[in-house]
Each structure stands twice: as structure tokens, then as C-alpha cells.
Amino acid sequence: MNPFEIVVPIVALVMLSTVLKTWIKYRATGHAGPDPEAAILRDEVKKLRDRVAVLERIATDKENLLEQEIERLRDR
């Protein structure tokens, strides 16, 4: 038997199993693409983290820097 006659069925089996695993995963999750709500929530979390970082900076600054930061935020 020629070595290529053995390789072709093996490659075909690997490809078929990969396609079947992908199809089963697709059926189990019910969708193929990313969840649009997850992207919205990620953006919201990023905004909240930015706000918390600003509040932490304000809380840890010295008194005179605190006044300046509040005024800068009011000007936005």
C-alpha cells in the first residue's frame, strides 16, 4: 500500500472530526458570533473603572489639589 493512500483517509478523518466538533459547539451555544450585549457591558465597565480611578485620585490628593481637581471636573 502506498503511504499516500494512508495519509489521505487520516487527513479526511481529522478534517471531519474538526467540522463535527465545531458544529456541535455551535448547536450547544445557539449562536456563532460574539454577544453584542457583552460588548456593551465591557464598555460600561471601562467607563466605570475610569470614573473610579478619577475618584481615587481625588480622594488621595492633598487639600489644594482636591479643589483644583473638582474645578477641572466642573469645567467639563
PDB file of N, CA, C and O in Angstrom:
ATOM      1  N   MET A   1       0.848  -1.177   0.000  1.00  0.00           N
ATOM      2  CA  MET A   1       0.000   0.000   0.000  1.00  0.00           C
ATOM      3  C   MET A   1       0.894   1.241   0.000  1.00  0.00           C
ATOM      4  O   MET A   1       1.882   1.313   0.731  1.00  0.00           O
ATOM      5  N   ASN A   2       0.539   2.177  -0.804  1.00  0.00           N
ATOM      6  CA  ASN A   2       1.266   3.431  -0.949  1.00  0.00           C
ATOM      7  C   ASN A   2       1.064   4.291   0.309  1.00  0.00           C
ATOM      8  O   ASN A   2      -0.049   4.337   0.833  1.00  0.00           O
ATOM      9  N   PRO A   3       2.100   4.970   0.807  1.00  0.00           N
ATOM     10  CA  PRO A   3       1.941   5.798   2.013  1.00  0.00           C
ATOM     11  C   PRO A   3       0.899   6.907   1.841  1.00  0.00           C
ATOM     12  O   PRO A   3       0.231   7.275   2.808  1.00  0.00           O
ATOM     13  N   PHE A   4       0.752   7.437   0.643  1.00  0.00           N
ATOM     14  CA  PHE A   4      -0.238   8.489   0.419  1.00  0.00           C
ATOM     15  C   PHE A   4      -1.665   7.959   0.530  1.00  0.00           C
ATOM     16  O   PHE A   4      -2.584   8.716   0.841  1.00  0.00           O
ATOM     17  N   GLU A   5      -1.856   6.664   0.278  1.00  0.00           N
ATOM     18  CA  GLU A   5      -3.183   6.060   0.426  1.00  0.00           C
ATOM     19  C   GLU A   5      -3.584   5.981   1.900  1.00  0.00           C
ATOM     20  O   GLU A   5      -4.770   5.879   2.212  1.00  0.00           O
ATOM     21  N   ILE A   6      -2.632   6.028   2.782  1.00  0.00           N
ATOM     22  CA  ILE A   6      -2.911   6.015   4.218  1.00  0.00           C
ATOM     23  C   ILE A   6      -3.105   7.445   4.729  1.00  0.00           C
ATOM     24  O   ILE A   6      -3.953   7.685   5.588  1.00  0.00           O
ATOM     25  N   VAL A   7      -2.336   8.380   4.214  1.00  0.00           N
ATOM     26  CA  VAL A   7      -2.383   9.765   4.686  1.00  0.00           C
ATOM     27  C   VAL A   7      -3.709  10.423   4.334  1.00  0.00           C
ATOM     28  O   VAL A   7      -4.270  11.148   5.155  1.00  0.00           O
ATOM     29  N   VAL A   8      -4.215  10.187   3.141  1.00  0.00           N
ATOM     30  CA  VAL A   8      -5.452  10.845   2.695  1.00  0.00           C
ATOM     31  C   VAL A   8      -6.627  10.514   3.610  1.00  0.00           C
ATOM     32  O   VAL A   8      -7.320  11.442   4.027  1.00  0.00           O
ATOM     33  N   PRO A   9      -6.898   9.251   3.951  1.00  0.00           N
ATOM     34  CA  PRO A   9      -8.020   8.987   4.870  1.00  0.00           C
ATOM     35  C   PRO A   9      -7.804   9.577   6.270  1.00  0.00           C
ATOM     36  O   PRO A   9      -8.760  10.003   6.919  1.00  0.00           O
ATOM     37  N   ILE A  10      -6.551   9.602   6.731  1.00  0.00           N
ATOM     38  CA  ILE A  10      -6.281  10.178   8.051  1.00  0.00           C
ATOM     39  C   ILE A  10      -6.587  11.669   8.045  1.00  0.00           C
ATOM     40  O   ILE A  10      -7.230  12.172   8.967  1.00  0.00           O
ATOM     41  N   VAL A  11      -6.137  12.379   7.022  1.00  0.00           N
ATOM     42  CA  VAL A  11      -6.415  13.811   6.912  1.00  0.00           C
ATOM     43  C   VAL A  11      -7.917  14.049   6.806  1.00  0.00           C
ATOM     44  O   VAL A  11      -8.442  14.982   7.413  1.00  0.00           O
ATOM     45  N   ALA A  12      -8.612  13.211   6.039  1.00  0.00           N
ATOM     46  CA  ALA A  12     -10.063  13.355   5.896  1.00  0.00           C
ATOM     47  C   ALA A  12     -10.762  13.151   7.239  1.00  0.00           C
ATOM     48  O   ALA A  12     -11.703  13.878   7.558  1.00  0.00           O
ATOM     49  N   LEU A  13     -10.320  12.184   8.021  1.00  0.00           N
ATOM     50  CA  LEU A  13     -10.926  11.943   9.336  1.00  0.00           C
ATOM     51  C   LEU A  13     -10.684  13.114  10.286  1.00  0.00           C
ATOM     52  O   LEU A  13     -11.586  13.505  11.027  1.00  0.00           O
ATOM     53  N   VAL A  14      -9.489  13.668  10.271  1.00  0.00           N
ATOM     54  CA  VAL A  14      -9.185  14.808  11.134  1.00  0.00           C
ATOM     55  C   VAL A  14     -10.048  16.003  10.746  1.00  0.00           C
ATOM     56  O   VAL A  14     -10.597  16.685  11.611  1.00  0.00           O
ATOM     57  N   MET A  15     -10.165  16.253   9.451  1.00  0.00           N
ATOM     58  CA  MET A  15     -10.989  17.379   8.993  1.00  0.00           C
ATOM     59  C   MET A  15     -12.454  17.165   9.361  1.00  0.00           C
ATOM     60  O   MET A  15     -13.122  18.097   9.811  1.00  0.00           O
ATOM     61  N   LEU A  16     -12.955  15.956   9.176  1.00  0.00           N
ATOM     62  CA  LEU A  16     -14.344  15.658   9.512  1.00  0.00           C
ATOM     63  C   LEU A  16     -14.591  15.822  11.009  1.00  0.00           C
ATOM     64  O   LEU A  16     -15.618  16.366  11.414  1.00  0.00           O
ATOM     65  N   SER A  17     -13.657  15.356  11.826  1.00  0.00           N
ATOM     66  CA  SER A  17     -13.854  15.493  13.273  1.00  0.00           C
ATOM     67  C   SER A  17     -13.820  16.959  13.693  1.00  0.00           C
ATOM     68  O   SER A  17     -14.563  17.352  14.593  1.00  0.00           O
ATOM     69  N   THR A  18     -12.977  17.776  13.064  1.00  0.00           N
ATOM     70  CA  THR A  18     -12.931  19.206  13.376  1.00  0.00           C
ATOM     71  C   THR A  18     -14.239  19.882  13.005  1.00  0.00           C
ATOM     72  O   THR A  18     -14.761  20.694  13.769  1.00  0.00           O
ATOM     73  N   VAL A  19     -14.768  19.551  11.843  1.00  0.00           N
ATOM     74  CA  VAL A  19     -16.046  20.128  11.416  1.00  0.00           C
ATOM     75  C   VAL A  19     -17.160  19.696  12.358  1.00  0.00           C
ATOM     76  O   VAL A  19     -18.004  20.513  12.724  1.00  0.00           O
ATOM     77  N   LEU A  20     -17.180  18.446  12.753  1.00  0.00           N
ATOM     78  CA  LEU A  20     -18.221  17.959  13.666  1.00  0.00           C
ATOM     79  C   LEU A  20     -18.120  18.632  15.038  1.00  0.00           C
ATOM     80  O   LEU A  20     -19.142  18.994  15.622  1.00  0.00           O
ATOM     81  N   LYS A  21     -16.902  18.803  15.557  1.00  0.00           N
ATOM     82  CA  LYS A  21     -16.755  19.477  16.851  1.00  0.00           C
ATOM     83  C   LYS A  21     -17.255  20.916  16.778  1.00  0.00           C
ATOM     84  O   LYS A  21     -17.922  21.395  17.695  1.00  0.00           O
ATOM     85  N   THR A  22     -16.932  21.599  15.692  1.00  0.00           N
ATOM     86  CA  THR A  22     -17.389  22.978  15.523  1.00  0.00           C
ATOM     87  C   THR A  22     -18.904  23.037  15.430  1.00  0.00           C
ATOM     88  O   THR A  22     -19.527  23.918  16.022  1.00  0.00           O
ATOM     89  N   TRP A  23     -19.495  22.122  14.704  1.00  0.00           N
ATOM     90  CA  TRP A  23     -20.950  22.099  14.541  1.00  0.00           C
ATOM     91  C   TRP A  23     -21.638  21.803  15.874  1.00  0.00           C
ATOM     92  O   TRP A  23     -22.649  22.422  16.203  1.00  0.00           O
ATOM     93  N   ILE A  24     -21.093  20.866  16.633  1.00  0.00           N
ATOM     94  CA  ILE A  24     -21.672  20.530  17.940  1.00  0.00           C
ATOM     95  C   ILE A  24     -21.561  21.722  18.887  1.00  0.00           C
ATOM     96  O   ILE A  24     -22.502  22.018  19.623  1.00  0.00           O
ATOM     97  N   LYS A  25     -20.425  22.401  18.873  1.00  0.00           N
ATOM     98  CA  LYS A  25     -20.248  23.583  19.718  1.00  0.00           C
ATOM     99  C   LYS A  25     -21.234  24.678  19.318  1.00  0.00           C
ATOM    100  O   LYS A  25     -21.812  25.339  20.181  1.00  0.00           O
ATOM    101  N   TYR A  26     -21.425  24.870  18.032  1.00  0.00           N
ATOM    102  CA  TYR A  26     -22.382  25.868  17.544  1.00  0.00           C
ATOM    103  C   TYR A  26     -23.789  25.540  18.021  1.00  0.00           C
ATOM    104  O   TYR A  26     -24.512  26.427  18.473  1.00  0.00           O
ATOM    105  N   ARG A  27     -24.178  24.291  17.928  1.00  0.00           N
ATOM    106  CA  ARG A  27     -25.524  23.890  18.361  1.00  0.00           C
ATOM    107  C   ARG A  27     -25.685  24.035  19.871  1.00  0.00           C
ATOM    108  O   ARG A  27     -26.772  24.364  20.346  1.00  0.00           O
ATOM    109  N   ALA A  28     -24.633  23.796  20.620  1.00  0.00           N
ATOM    110  CA  ALA A  28     -24.719  23.873  22.083  1.00  0.00           C
ATOM    111  C   ALA A  28     -24.865  25.315  22.557  1.00  0.00           C
ATOM    112  O   ALA A  28     -25.603  25.580  23.506  1.00  0.00           O
ATOM    113  N   THR A  29     -24.175  26.246  21.913  1.00  0.00           N
ATOM    114  CA  THR A  29     -24.237  27.637  22.349  1.00  0.00           C
ATOM    115  C   THR A  29     -25.406  28.378  21.735  1.00  0.00           C
ATOM    116  O   THR A  29     -25.874  29.361  22.308  1.00  0.00           O
ATOM    117  N   GLY A  30     -25.884  27.944  20.608  1.00  0.00           N
ATOM    118  CA  GLY A  30     -27.032  28.581  19.981  1.00  0.00           C
ATOM    119  C   GLY A  30     -26.686  29.772  19.117  1.00  0.00           C
ATOM    120  O   GLY A  30     -27.579  30.349  18.496  1.00  0.00           O
ATOM    121  N   HIS A  31     -25.441  30.159  19.054  1.00  0.00           N
ATOM    122  CA  HIS A  31     -25.034  31.265  18.197  1.00  0.00           C
ATOM    123  C   HIS A  31     -23.561  31.114  17.839  1.00  0.00           C
ATOM    124  O   HIS A  31     -22.804  30.428  18.527  1.00  0.00           O
ATOM    125  N   ALA A  32     -23.175  31.763  16.760  1.00  0.00           N
ATOM    126  CA  ALA A  32     -21.798  31.623  16.297  1.00  0.00           C
ATOM    127  C   ALA A  32     -20.954  32.857  16.583  1.00  0.00           C
ATOM    128  O   ALA A  32     -19.731  32.762  16.680  1.00  0.00           O
ATOM    129  N   GLY A  33     -21.592  34.007  16.717  1.00  0.00           N
ATOM    130  CA  GLY A  33     -20.839  35.245  16.860  1.00  0.00           C
ATOM    131  C   GLY A  33     -20.745  35.714  18.291  1.00  0.00           C
ATOM    132  O   GLY A  33     -21.328  35.114  19.195  1.00  0.00           O
ATOM    133  N   PRO A  34     -20.005  36.795  18.493  1.00  0.00           N
ATOM    134  CA  PRO A  34     -19.896  37.372  19.833  1.00  0.00           C
ATOM    135  C   PRO A  34     -21.214  38.011  20.267  1.00  0.00           C
ATOM    136  O   PRO A  34     -22.003  38.472  19.442  1.00  0.00           O
ATOM    137  N   ASP A  35     -21.425  38.026  21.541  1.00  0.00           N
ATOM    138  CA  ASP A  35     -22.654  38.574  22.105  1.00  0.00           C
ATOM    139  C   ASP A  35     -22.578  40.100  22.097  1.00  0.00           C
ATOM    140  O   ASP A  35     -21.659  40.665  22.691  1.00  0.00           O
ATOM    141  N   PRO A  36     -23.523  40.783  21.437  1.00  0.00           N
ATOM    142  CA  PRO A  36     -23.466  42.251  21.407  1.00  0.00           C
ATOM    143  C   PRO A  36     -23.646  42.871  22.795  1.00  0.00           C
ATOM    144  O   PRO A  36     -23.101  43.940  23.072  1.00  0.00           O
ATOM    145  N   GLU A  37     -24.392  42.217  23.651  1.00  0.00           N
ATOM    146  CA  GLU A  37     -24.583  42.744  25.000  1.00  0.00           C
ATOM    147  C   GLU A  37     -23.272  42.720  25.790  1.00  0.00           C
ATOM    148  O   GLU A  37     -23.027  43.594  26.622  1.00  0.00           O
ATOM    149  N   ALA A  38     -22.439  41.722  25.525  1.00  0.00           N
ATOM    150  CA  ALA A  38     -21.149  41.640  26.216  1.00  0.00           C
ATOM    151  C   ALA A  38     -20.271  42.835  25.865  1.00  0.00           C
ATOM    152  O   ALA A  38     -19.570  43.362  26.729  1.00  0.00           O
ATOM    153  N   ALA A  39     -20.299  43.265  24.620  1.00  0.00           N
ATOM    154  CA  ALA A  39     -19.503  44.430  24.212  1.00  0.00           C
ATOM    155  C   ALA A  39     -20.005  45.689  24.907  1.00  0.00           C
ATOM    156  O   ALA A  39     -19.208  46.524  25.336  1.00  0.00           O
ATOM    157  N   ILE A  40     -21.313  45.827  25.018  1.00  0.00           N
ATOM    158  CA  ILE A  40     -21.892  46.989  25.698  1.00  0.00           C
ATOM    159  C   ILE A  40     -21.481  46.987  27.167  1.00  0.00           C
ATOM    160  O   ILE A  40     -21.104  48.023  27.715  1.00  0.00           O
ATOM    161  N   LEU A  41     -21.555  45.828  27.796  1.00  0.00           N
ATOM    162  CA  LEU A  41     -21.184  45.726  29.207  1.00  0.00           C
ATOM    163  C   LEU A  41     -19.693  45.982  29.413  1.00  0.00           C
ATOM    164  O   LEU A  41     -19.302  46.591  30.409  1.00  0.00           O
ATOM    165  N   ARG A  42     -18.857  45.520  28.476  1.00  0.00           N
ATOM    166  CA  ARG A  42     -17.420  45.795  28.571  1.00  0.00           C
ATOM    167  C   ARG A  42     -17.142  47.286  28.513  1.00  0.00           C
ATOM    168  O   ARG A  42     -16.313  47.799  29.264  1.00  0.00           O
ATOM    169  N   ASP A  43     -17.842  47.987  27.611  1.00  0.00           N
ATOM    170  CA  ASP A  43     -17.669  49.438  27.518  1.00  0.00           C
ATOM    171  C   ASP A  43     -18.102  50.128  28.811  1.00  0.00           C
ATOM    172  O   ASP A  43     -17.441  51.049  29.290  1.00  0.00           O
ATOM    173  N   GLU A  44     -19.218  49.669  29.363  1.00  0.00           N
ATOM    174  CA  GLU A  44     -19.714  50.272  30.602  1.00  0.00           C
ATOM    175  C   GLU A  44     -18.738  50.041  31.759  1.00  0.00           C
ATOM    176  O   GLU A  44     -18.501  50.940  32.565  1.00  0.00           O
ATOM    177  N   VAL A  45     -18.181  48.843  31.834  1.00  0.00           N
ATOM    178  CA  VAL A  45     -17.209  48.545  32.888  1.00  0.00           C
ATOM    179  C   VAL A  45     -15.979  49.432  32.736  1.00  0.00           C
ATOM    180  O   VAL A  45     -15.442  49.920  33.731  1.00  0.00           O
ATOM    181  N   LYS A  46     -15.526  49.646  31.494  1.00  0.00           N
ATOM    182  CA  LYS A  46     -14.368  50.516  31.264  1.00  0.00           C
ATOM    183  C   LYS A  46     -14.653  51.936  31.735  1.00  0.00           C
ATOM    184  O   LYS A  46     -13.805  52.560  32.373  1.00  0.00           O
ATOM    185  N   LYS A  47     -15.846  52.450  31.425  1.00  0.00           N
ATOM    186  CA  LYS A  47     -16.212  53.799  31.864  1.00  0.00           C
ATOM    187  C   LYS A  47     -16.249  53.882  33.389  1.00  0.00           C
ATOM    188  O   LYS A  47     -15.772  54.853  33.977  1.00  0.00           O
ATOM    189  N   LEU A  48     -16.811  52.868  34.016  1.00  0.00           N
ATOM    190  CA  LEU A  48     -16.888  52.869  35.477  1.00  0.00           C
ATOM    191  C   LEU A  48     -15.499  52.797  36.110  1.00  0.00           C
ATOM    192  O   LEU A  48     -15.243  53.446  37.124  1.00  0.00           O
ATOM    193  N   ARG A  49     -14.610  52.014  35.518  1.00  0.00           N
ATOM    194  CA  ARG A  49     -13.243  51.939  36.046  1.00  0.00           C
ATOM    195  C   ARG A  49     -12.545  53.284  35.925  1.00  0.00           C
ATOM    196  O   ARG A  49     -11.821  53.700  36.829  1.00  0.00           O
ATOM    197  N   ASP A  50     -12.766  53.961  34.805  1.00  0.00           N
ATOM    198  CA  ASP A  50     -12.176  55.292  34.633  1.00  0.00           C
ATOM    199  C   ASP A  50     -12.701  56.259  35.687  1.00  0.00           C
ATOM    200  O   ASP A  50     -11.942  57.049  36.249  1.00  0.00           O
ATOM    201  N   ARG A  51     -14.001  56.192  35.951  1.00  0.00           N
ATOM    202  CA  ARG A  51     -14.585  57.081  36.960  1.00  0.00           C
ATOM    203  C   ARG A  51     -14.029  56.780  38.348  1.00  0.00           C
ATOM    204  O   ARG A  51     -13.733  57.698  39.113  1.00  0.00           O
ATOM    205  N   VAL A  52     -13.887  55.498  38.672  1.00  0.00           N
ATOM    206  CA  VAL A  52     -13.336  55.120  39.973  1.00  0.00           C
ATOM    207  C   VAL A  52     -11.895  55.604  40.092  1.00  0.00           C
ATOM    208  O   VAL A  52     -11.477  56.054  41.159  1.00  0.00           O
ATOM    209  N   ALA A  53     -11.135  55.515  39.004  1.00  0.00           N
ATOM    210  CA  ALA A  53      -9.747  55.994  39.037  1.00  0.00           C
ATOM    211  C   ALA A  53      -9.702  57.487  39.330  1.00  0.00           C
ATOM    212  O   ALA A  53      -8.849  57.943  40.092  1.00  0.00           O
ATOM    213  N   VAL A  54     -10.612  58.251  38.735  1.00  0.00           N
ATOM    214  CA  VAL A  54     -10.665  59.692  38.998  1.00  0.00           C
ATOM    215  C   VAL A  54     -11.021  59.944  40.457  1.00  0.00           C
ATOM    216  O   VAL A  54     -10.402  60.781  41.114  1.00  0.00           O
ATOM    217  N   LEU A  55     -12.002  59.231  40.960  1.00  0.00           N
ATOM    218  CA  LEU A  55     -12.404  59.413  42.358  1.00  0.00           C
ATOM    219  C   LEU A  55     -11.278  59.030  43.318  1.00  0.00           C
ATOM    220  O   LEU A  55     -11.090  59.692  44.339  1.00  0.00           O
ATOM    221  N   GLU A  56     -10.532  57.976  43.006  1.00  0.00           N
ATOM    222  CA  GLU A  56      -9.408  57.595  43.859  1.00  0.00           C
ATOM    223  C   GLU A  56      -8.334  58.674  43.854  1.00  0.00           C
ATOM    224  O   GLU A  56      -7.751  58.987  44.892  1.00  0.00           O
ATOM    225  N   ARG A  57      -8.077  59.241  42.678  1.00  0.00           N
ATOM    226  CA  ARG A  57      -7.090  60.316  42.604  1.00  0.00           C
ATOM    227  C   ARG A  57      -7.531  61.508  43.430  1.00  0.00           C
ATOM    228  O   ARG A  57      -6.725  62.111  44.139  1.00  0.00           O
ATOM    229  N   ILE A  58      -8.807  61.852  43.341  1.00  0.00           N
ATOM    230  CA  ILE A  58      -9.325  62.987  44.104  1.00  0.00           C
ATOM    231  C   ILE A  58      -9.211  62.716  45.602  1.00  0.00           C
ATOM    232  O   ILE A  58      -8.821  63.599  46.366  1.00  0.00           O
ATOM    233  N   ALA A  59      -9.548  61.509  46.020  1.00  0.00           N
ATOM    234  CA  ALA A  59      -9.544  61.177  47.447  1.00  0.00           C
ATOM    235  C   ALA A  59      -8.142  61.136  48.034  1.00  0.00           C
ATOM    236  O   ALA A  59      -7.979  61.361  49.233  1.00  0.00           O
ATOM    237  N   THR A  60      -7.141  60.858  47.237  1.00  0.00           N
ATOM    238  CA  THR A  60      -5.791  60.723  47.780  1.00  0.00           C
ATOM    239  C   THR A  60      -4.935  61.965  47.590  1.00  0.00           C
ATOM    240  O   THR A  60      -3.818  62.017  48.105  1.00  0.00           O
ATOM    241  N   ASP A  61      -5.422  62.958  46.871  1.00  0.00           N
ATOM    242  CA  ASP A  61      -4.658  64.195  46.670  1.00  0.00           C
ATOM    243  C   ASP A  61      -4.661  65.043  47.934  1.00  0.00           C
ATOM    244  O   ASP A  61      -5.485  64.863  48.831  1.00  0.00           O
ATOM    245  N   LYS A  62      -3.718  65.968  47.976  1.00  0.00           N
ATOM    246  CA  LYS A  62      -3.679  66.923  49.082  1.00  0.00           C
ATOM    247  C   LYS A  62      -4.837  67.903  48.933  1.00  0.00           C
ATOM    248  O   LYS A  62      -5.482  67.954  47.886  1.00  0.00           O
ATOM    249  N   GLU A  63      -5.092  68.660  49.956  1.00  0.00           N
ATOM    250  CA  GLU A  63      -6.258  69.554  50.003  1.00  0.00           C
ATOM    251  C   GLU A  63      -6.300  70.528  48.828  1.00  0.00           C
ATOM    252  O   GLU A  63      -7.346  70.665  48.195  1.00  0.00           O
ATOM    253  N   ASN A  64      -5.203  71.205  48.520  1.00  0.00           N
ATOM    254  CA  ASN A  64      -5.231  72.197  47.443  1.00  0.00           C
ATOM    255  C   ASN A  64      -5.413  71.530  46.079  1.00  0.00           C
ATOM    256  O   ASN A  64      -6.040  72.106  45.190  1.00  0.00           O
ATOM    257  N   LEU A  65      -4.880  70.343  45.908  1.00  0.00           N
ATOM    258  CA  LEU A  65      -5.072  69.626  44.651  1.00  0.00           C
ATOM    259  C   LEU A  65      -6.513  69.156  44.506  1.00  0.00           C
ATOM    260  O   LEU A  65      -7.030  69.049  43.394  1.00  0.00           O
ATOM    261  N   LEU A  66      -7.157  68.876  45.630  1.00  0.00           N
ATOM    262  CA  LEU A  66      -8.547  68.450  45.601  1.00  0.00           C
ATOM    263  C   LEU A  66      -9.435  69.547  45.032  1.00  0.00           C
ATOM    264  O   LEU A  66     -10.302  69.276  44.201  1.00  0.00           O
ATOM    265  N   GLU A  67      -9.232  70.757  45.464  1.00  0.00           N
ATOM    266  CA  GLU A  67     -10.022  71.879  44.947  1.00  0.00           C
ATOM    267  C   GLU A  67      -9.806  72.062  43.454  1.00  0.00           C
ATOM    268  O   GLU A  67     -10.759  72.270  42.704  1.00  0.00           O
ATOM    269  N   GLN A  68      -8.566  71.986  43.027  1.00  0.00           N
ATOM    270  CA  GLN A  68      -8.263  72.150  41.607  1.00  0.00           C
ATOM    271  C   GLN A  68      -8.920  71.055  40.767  1.00  0.00           C
ATOM    272  O   GLN A  68      -9.444  71.331  39.688  1.00  0.00           O
ATOM    273  N   GLU A  69      -8.893  69.831  41.249  1.00  0.00           N
ATOM    274  CA  GLU A  69      -9.483  68.718  40.508  1.00  0.00           C
ATOM    275  C   GLU A  69     -11.001  68.871  40.397  1.00  0.00           C
ATOM    276  O   GLU A  69     -11.579  68.613  39.341  1.00  0.00           O
ATOM    277  N   ILE A  70     -11.640  69.287  41.482  1.00  0.00           N
ATOM    278  CA  ILE A  70     -13.091  69.495  41.453  1.00  0.00           C
ATOM    279  C   ILE A  70     -13.446  70.578  40.450  1.00  0.00           C
ATOM    280  O   ILE A  70     -14.404  70.431  39.691  1.00  0.00           O
ATOM    281  N   GLU A  71     -12.693  71.654  40.441  1.00  0.00           N
ATOM    282  CA  GLU A  71     -12.959  72.736  39.485  1.00  0.00           C
ATOM    283  C   GLU A  71     -12.735  72.277  38.046  1.00  0.00           C
ATOM    284  O   GLU A  71     -13.489  72.642  37.144  1.00  0.00           O
ATOM    285  N   ARG A  72     -11.705  71.482  37.842  1.00  0.00           N
ATOM    286  CA  ARG A  72     -11.437  70.972  36.495  1.00  0.00           C
ATOM    287  C   ARG A  72     -12.574  70.071  36.023  1.00  0.00           C
ATOM    288  O   ARG A  72     -12.973  70.133  34.860  1.00  0.00           O
ATOM    289  N   LEU A  73     -13.094  69.239  36.913  1.00  0.00           N
ATOM    290  CA  LEU A  73     -14.194  68.350  36.550  1.00  0.00           C
ATOM    291  C   LEU A  73     -15.483  69.127  36.300  1.00  0.00           C
ATOM    292  O   LEU A  73     -16.293  68.732  35.462  1.00  0.00           O
ATOM    293  N   ARG A  74     -15.674  70.211  37.012  1.00  0.00           N
ATOM    294  CA  ARG A  74     -16.862  71.041  36.788  1.00  0.00           C
ATOM    295  C   ARG A  74     -16.828  71.696  35.412  1.00  0.00           C
ATOM    296  O   ARG A  74     -17.870  71.910  34.793  1.00  0.00           O
ATOM    297  N   ASP A  75     -15.633  72.012  34.941  1.00  0.00           N
ATOM    298  CA  ASP A  75     -15.487  72.689  33.652  1.00  0.00           C
ATOM    299  C   ASP A  75     -15.747  71.764  32.468  1.00  0.00           C
ATOM    300  O   ASP A  75     -15.890  72.256  31.349  1.00  0.00           O
ATOM    301  N   ARG A  76     -15.811  70.500  32.653  1.00  0.00           N
ATOM    302  CA  ARG A  76     -16.028  69.550  31.551  1.00  0.00           C
ATOM    303  C   ARG A  76     -17.365  69.716  30.923  1.00  0.00           C
ATOM    304  O   ARG A  76     -17.701  68.994  29.984  1.00  0.00           O
TER     305      ARG A  76
END
